[in-house]
Amino acid sequence: MEIDYFPSHIMEEIKNTWEIWNSPPRLSTDSLHLDDIE
């Protein structure tokens, strides 16, 4: 798959999403708690 044509900001979002998905469970749990507060 060619990804060279994707705008850099989209690649940046994809990278950030992967970092979130691959983060330790503790961080994911903290995010869920923050969502519950809102």
PDB file of N, H, CA, C and O in Angstrom:
ATOM      1  N   MET A   1       0.850  -1.210   0.000  1.00  0.00           N
ATOM      2  CA  MET A   1       0.000   0.000   0.000  1.00  0.00           C
ATOM      3  C   MET A   1       0.873   1.243   0.000  1.00  0.00           C
ATOM      4  O   MET A   1       1.789   1.373   0.812  1.00  0.00           O
ATOM      5  N   GLU A   2       0.584   2.145  -0.908  1.00  0.00           N
ATOM      6  H   GLU A   2      -0.160   2.039  -1.568  1.00  0.00           H
ATOM      7  CA  GLU A   2       1.339   3.400  -0.970  1.00  0.00           C
ATOM      8  C   GLU A   2       0.717   4.422  -0.034  1.00  0.00           C
ATOM      9  O   GLU A   2      -0.482   4.691  -0.108  1.00  0.00           O
ATOM     10  N   ILE A   3       1.531   4.991   0.844  1.00  0.00           N
ATOM     11  H   ILE A   3       2.505   4.772   0.904  1.00  0.00           H
ATOM     12  CA  ILE A   3       1.004   5.987   1.784  1.00  0.00           C
ATOM     13  C   ILE A   3       1.654   7.339   1.575  1.00  0.00           C
ATOM     14  O   ILE A   3       1.378   8.284   2.315  1.00  0.00           O
ATOM     15  N   ASP A   4       2.527   7.444   0.558  1.00  0.00           N
ATOM     16  H   ASP A   4       2.751   6.677  -0.043  1.00  0.00           H
ATOM     17  CA  ASP A   4       3.261   8.693   0.343  1.00  0.00           C
ATOM     18  C   ASP A   4       2.325   9.856   0.036  1.00  0.00           C
ATOM     19  O   ASP A   4       2.659  11.006   0.320  1.00  0.00           O
ATOM     20  N   TYR A   5       1.172   9.577  -0.532  1.00  0.00           N
ATOM     21  H   TYR A   5       0.900   8.642  -0.762  1.00  0.00           H
ATOM     22  CA  TYR A   5       0.281  10.661  -0.938  1.00  0.00           C
ATOM     23  C   TYR A   5      -0.597  11.169   0.193  1.00  0.00           C
ATOM     24  O   TYR A   5      -1.298  12.167   0.033  1.00  0.00           O
ATOM     25  N   PHE A   6      -0.565  10.487   1.340  1.00  0.00           N
ATOM     26  H   PHE A   6       0.005   9.676   1.470  1.00  0.00           H
ATOM     27  CA  PHE A   6      -1.350  10.978   2.474  1.00  0.00           C
ATOM     28  C   PHE A   6      -0.769  12.285   2.996  1.00  0.00           C
ATOM     29  O   PHE A   6       0.449  12.406   3.121  1.00  0.00           O
ATOM     30  N   PRO A   7      -1.614  13.267   3.305  1.00  0.00           N
ATOM     31  CA  PRO A   7      -1.139  14.508   3.932  1.00  0.00           C
ATOM     32  C   PRO A   7      -0.453  14.197   5.251  1.00  0.00           C
ATOM     33  O   PRO A   7      -0.828  13.259   5.954  1.00  0.00           O
ATOM     34  N   SER A   8       0.552  14.990   5.577  1.00  0.00           N
ATOM     35  H   SER A   8       0.857  15.752   5.005  1.00  0.00           H
ATOM     36  CA  SER A   8       1.357  14.714   6.773  1.00  0.00           C
ATOM     37  C   SER A   8       0.513  14.747   8.038  1.00  0.00           C
ATOM     38  O   SER A   8       0.787  13.996   8.974  1.00  0.00           O
ATOM     39  N   HIS A   9      -0.518  15.608   8.090  1.00  0.00           N
ATOM     40  H   HIS A   9      -0.740  16.218   7.329  1.00  0.00           H
ATOM     41  CA  HIS A   9      -1.313  15.685   9.318  1.00  0.00           C
ATOM     42  C   HIS A   9      -2.123  14.397   9.516  1.00  0.00           C
ATOM     43  O   HIS A   9      -2.401  14.015  10.652  1.00  0.00           O
ATOM     44  N   ILE A  10      -2.497  13.737   8.439  1.00  0.00           N
ATOM     45  H   ILE A  10      -2.270  14.048   7.516  1.00  0.00           H
ATOM     46  CA  ILE A  10      -3.194  12.456   8.565  1.00  0.00           C
ATOM     47  C   ILE A  10      -2.232  11.392   9.089  1.00  0.00           C
ATOM     48  O   ILE A  10      -2.591  10.597   9.957  1.00  0.00           O
ATOM     49  N   MET A  11      -1.018  11.381   8.562  1.00  0.00           N
ATOM     50  H   MET A  11      -0.726  12.027   7.857  1.00  0.00           H
ATOM     51  CA  MET A  11      -0.015  10.439   9.052  1.00  0.00           C
ATOM     52  C   MET A  11       0.264  10.690  10.525  1.00  0.00           C
ATOM     53  O   MET A  11       0.485   9.753  11.292  1.00  0.00           O
ATOM     54  N   GLU A  12       0.252  11.945  10.912  1.00  0.00           N
ATOM     55  H   GLU A  12       0.073  12.707  10.289  1.00  0.00           H
ATOM     56  CA  GLU A  12       0.482  12.307  12.310  1.00  0.00           C
ATOM     57  C   GLU A  12      -0.647  11.756  13.185  1.00  0.00           C
ATOM     58  O   GLU A  12      -0.397  11.241  14.275  1.00  0.00           O
ATOM     59  N   GLU A  13      -1.876  11.864  12.709  1.00  0.00           N
ATOM     60  H   GLU A  13      -2.079  12.283  11.824  1.00  0.00           H
ATOM     61  CA  GLU A  13      -3.008  11.333  13.481  1.00  0.00           C
ATOM     62  C   GLU A  13      -2.924   9.812  13.595  1.00  0.00           C
ATOM     63  O   GLU A  13      -3.187   9.248  14.657  1.00  0.00           O
ATOM     64  N   ILE A  14      -2.560   9.157  12.506  1.00  0.00           N
ATOM     65  H   ILE A  14      -2.347   9.615  11.643  1.00  0.00           H
ATOM     66  CA  ILE A  14      -2.422   7.699  12.534  1.00  0.00           C
ATOM     67  C   ILE A  14      -1.357   7.303  13.546  1.00  0.00           C
ATOM     68  O   ILE A  14      -1.551   6.369  14.324  1.00  0.00           O
ATOM     69  N   LYS A  15      -0.238   8.009  13.536  1.00  0.00           N
ATOM     70  H   LYS A  15      -0.080   8.768  12.903  1.00  0.00           H
ATOM     71  CA  LYS A  15       0.841   7.701  14.478  1.00  0.00           C
ATOM     72  C   LYS A  15       0.366   7.895  15.909  1.00  0.00           C
ATOM     73  O   LYS A  15       0.654   7.072  16.777  1.00  0.00           O
ATOM     74  N   ASN A  16      -0.354   8.969  16.158  1.00  0.00           N
ATOM     75  H   ASN A  16      -0.588   9.638  15.453  1.00  0.00           H
ATOM     76  CA  ASN A  16      -0.853   9.230  17.510  1.00  0.00           C
ATOM     77  C   ASN A  16      -1.850   8.155  17.937  1.00  0.00           C
ATOM     78  O   ASN A  16      -1.843   7.717  19.087  1.00  0.00           O
ATOM     79  N   THR A  17      -2.703   7.736  17.010  1.00  0.00           N
ATOM     80  H   THR A  17      -2.708   8.092  16.075  1.00  0.00           H
ATOM     81  CA  THR A  17      -3.672   6.689  17.325  1.00  0.00           C
ATOM     82  C   THR A  17      -2.964   5.398  17.700  1.00  0.00           C
ATOM     83  O   THR A  17      -3.350   4.732  18.660  1.00  0.00           O
ATOM     84  N   TRP A  18      -1.918   5.038  16.940  1.00  0.00           N
ATOM     85  H   TRP A  18      -1.604   5.579  16.160  1.00  0.00           H
ATOM     86  CA  TRP A  18      -1.167   3.822  17.254  1.00  0.00           C
ATOM     87  C   TRP A  18      -0.515   3.938  18.615  1.00  0.00           C
ATOM     88  O   TRP A  18      -0.476   2.963  19.366  1.00  0.00           O
ATOM     89  N   GLU A  19       0.000   5.121  18.947  1.00  0.00           N
ATOM     90  H   GLU A  19      -0.032   5.912  18.337  1.00  0.00           H
ATOM     91  CA  GLU A  19       0.640   5.306  20.255  1.00  0.00           C
ATOM     92  C   GLU A  19      -0.386   5.119  21.371  1.00  0.00           C
ATOM     93  O   GLU A  19      -0.070   4.554  22.418  1.00  0.00           O
ATOM     94  N   ILE A  20      -1.617   5.592  21.149  1.00  0.00           N
ATOM     95  H   ILE A  20      -1.874   6.050  20.298  1.00  0.00           H
ATOM     96  CA  ILE A  20      -2.676   5.422  22.148  1.00  0.00           C
ATOM     97  C   ILE A  20      -3.024   3.942  22.295  1.00  0.00           C
ATOM     98  O   ILE A  20      -3.124   3.431  23.410  1.00  0.00           O
ATOM     99  N   TRP A  21      -3.208   3.254  21.158  1.00  0.00           N
ATOM    100  H   TRP A  21      -3.126   3.669  20.252  1.00  0.00           H
ATOM    101  CA  TRP A  21      -3.586   1.836  21.201  1.00  0.00           C
ATOM    102  C   TRP A  21      -2.484   0.993  21.824  1.00  0.00           C
ATOM    103  O   TRP A  21      -2.759  -0.005  22.489  1.00  0.00           O
ATOM    104  N   ASN A  22      -1.222   1.402  21.604  1.00  0.00           N
ATOM    105  H   ASN A  22      -0.999   2.214  21.064  1.00  0.00           H
ATOM    106  CA  ASN A  22      -0.095   0.604  22.087  1.00  0.00           C
ATOM    107  C   ASN A  22       0.399   1.057  23.453  1.00  0.00           C
ATOM    108  O   ASN A  22       1.381   0.521  23.968  1.00  0.00           O
ATOM    109  N   SER A  23      -0.265   2.025  24.035  1.00  0.00           N
ATOM    110  H   SER A  23      -1.063   2.460  23.617  1.00  0.00           H
ATOM    111  CA  SER A  23       0.150   2.522  25.344  1.00  0.00           C
ATOM    112  C   SER A  23      -0.143   1.477  26.427  1.00  0.00           C
ATOM    113  O   SER A  23      -0.995   0.609  26.236  1.00  0.00           O
ATOM    114  N   PRO A  24       0.551   1.558  27.547  1.00  0.00           N
ATOM    115  CA  PRO A  24       0.294   0.609  28.645  1.00  0.00           C
ATOM    116  C   PRO A  24      -1.157   0.683  29.110  1.00  0.00           C
ATOM    117  O   PRO A  24      -1.776   1.743  29.014  1.00  0.00           O
ATOM    118  N   PRO A  25      -1.714  -0.423  29.613  1.00  0.00           N
ATOM    119  CA  PRO A  25      -3.122  -0.461  30.055  1.00  0.00           C
ATOM    120  C   PRO A  25      -3.438   0.626  31.074  1.00  0.00           C
ATOM    121  O   PRO A  25      -4.555   1.142  31.106  1.00  0.00           O
ATOM    122  N   ARG A  26      -2.462   0.975  31.904  1.00  0.00           N
ATOM    123  H   ARG A  26      -1.555   0.556  31.878  1.00  0.00           H
ATOM    124  CA  ARG A  26      -2.709   1.989  32.924  1.00  0.00           C
ATOM    125  C   ARG A  26      -3.144   3.302  32.267  1.00  0.00           C
ATOM    126  O   ARG A  26      -4.087   3.948  32.723  1.00  0.00           O
ATOM    127  N   LEU A  27      -2.453   3.689  31.200  1.00  0.00           N
ATOM    128  H   LEU A  27      -1.686   3.165  30.830  1.00  0.00           H
ATOM    129  CA  LEU A  27      -2.802   4.936  30.529  1.00  0.00           C
ATOM    130  C   LEU A  27      -4.200   4.838  29.921  1.00  0.00           C
ATOM    131  O   LEU A  27      -4.975   5.792  29.987  1.00  0.00           O
ATOM    132  N   SER A  28      -4.518   3.702  29.336  1.00  0.00           N
ATOM    133  H   SER A  28      -3.888   2.927  29.281  1.00  0.00           H
ATOM    134  CA  SER A  28      -5.845   3.517  28.750  1.00  0.00           C
ATOM    135  C   SER A  28      -6.918   3.606  29.826  1.00  0.00           C
ATOM    136  O   SER A  28      -7.985   4.177  29.599  1.00  0.00           O
ATOM    137  N   THR A  29      -6.637   3.046  30.990  1.00  0.00           N
ATOM    138  H   THR A  29      -5.771   2.582  31.174  1.00  0.00           H
ATOM    139  CA  THR A  29      -7.595   3.096  32.093  1.00  0.00           C
ATOM    140  C   THR A  29      -7.796   4.531  32.548  1.00  0.00           C
ATOM    141  O   THR A  29      -8.921   4.948  32.825  1.00  0.00           O
ATOM    142  N   ASP A  30      -6.710   5.286  32.625  1.00  0.00           N
ATOM    143  H   ASP A  30      -5.797   4.947  32.401  1.00  0.00           H
ATOM    144  CA  ASP A  30      -6.823   6.688  33.024  1.00  0.00           C
ATOM    145  C   ASP A  30      -7.706   7.451  32.035  1.00  0.00           C
ATOM    146  O   ASP A  30      -8.520   8.285  32.433  1.00  0.00           O
ATOM    147  N   SER A  31      -7.538   7.159  30.748  1.00  0.00           N
ATOM    148  H   SER A  31      -6.877   6.482  30.425  1.00  0.00           H
ATOM    149  CA  SER A  31      -8.346   7.839  29.738  1.00  0.00           C
ATOM    150  C   SER A  31      -9.826   7.507  29.926  1.00  0.00           C
ATOM    151  O   SER A  31     -10.679   8.384  29.793  1.00  0.00           O
ATOM    152  N   LEU A  32     -10.130   6.258  30.230  1.00  0.00           N
ATOM    153  H   LEU A  32      -9.437   5.545  30.338  1.00  0.00           H
ATOM    154  CA  LEU A  32     -11.521   5.865  30.450  1.00  0.00           C
ATOM    155  C   LEU A  32     -12.098   6.599  31.653  1.00  0.00           C
ATOM    156  O   LEU A  32     -13.249   7.034  31.625  1.00  0.00           O
ATOM    157  N   HIS A  33     -11.312   6.736  32.695  1.00  0.00           N
ATOM    158  H   HIS A  33     -10.376   6.383  32.717  1.00  0.00           H
ATOM    159  CA  HIS A  33     -11.788   7.453  33.881  1.00  0.00           C
ATOM    160  C   HIS A  33     -12.060   8.914  33.545  1.00  0.00           C
ATOM    161  O   HIS A  33     -13.039   9.493  34.017  1.00  0.00           O
ATOM    162  N   LEU A  34     -11.197   9.507  32.732  1.00  0.00           N
ATOM    163  H   LEU A  34     -10.402   9.037  32.348  1.00  0.00           H
ATOM    164  CA  LEU A  34     -11.408  10.901  32.344  1.00  0.00           C
ATOM    165  C   LEU A  34     -12.710  11.028  31.559  1.00  0.00           C
ATOM    166  O   LEU A  34     -13.462  11.984  31.752  1.00  0.00           O
ATOM    167  N   ASP A  35     -12.976  10.075  30.679  1.00  0.00           N
ATOM    168  H   ASP A  35     -12.365   9.298  30.522  1.00  0.00           H
ATOM    169  CA  ASP A  35     -14.220  10.100  29.909  1.00  0.00           C
ATOM    170  C   ASP A  35     -15.425  10.002  30.841  1.00  0.00           C
ATOM    171  O   ASP A  35     -16.442  10.658  30.616  1.00  0.00           O
ATOM    172  N   ASP A  36     -15.312   9.191  31.876  1.00  0.00           N
ATOM    173  H   ASP A  36     -14.486   8.657  32.058  1.00  0.00           H
ATOM    174  CA  ASP A  36     -16.419   9.030  32.821  1.00  0.00           C
ATOM    175  C   ASP A  36     -16.692  10.334  33.566  1.00  0.00           C
ATOM    176  O   ASP A  36     -17.843  10.659  33.859  1.00  0.00           O
ATOM    177  N   ILE A  37     -15.632  11.076  33.871  1.00  0.00           N
ATOM    178  H   ILE A  37     -14.697  10.812  33.633  1.00  0.00           H
ATOM    179  CA  ILE A  37     -15.807  12.342  34.594  1.00  0.00           C
ATOM    180  C   ILE A  37     -16.578  13.331  33.719  1.00  0.00           C
ATOM    181  O   ILE A  37     -17.457  14.049  34.195  1.00  0.00           O
ATOM    182  N   GLU A  38     -16.231  13.352  32.436  1.00  0.00           N
ATOM    183  H   GLU A  38     -15.516  12.769  32.050  1.00  0.00           H
ATOM    184  CA  GLU A  38     -16.944  14.247  31.533  1.00  0.00           C
ATOM    185  C   GLU A  38     -18.377  13.751  31.342  1.00  0.00           C
ATOM    186  O   GLU A  38     -19.152  14.369  30.612  1.00  0.00           O
TER     187      GLU A  38
END
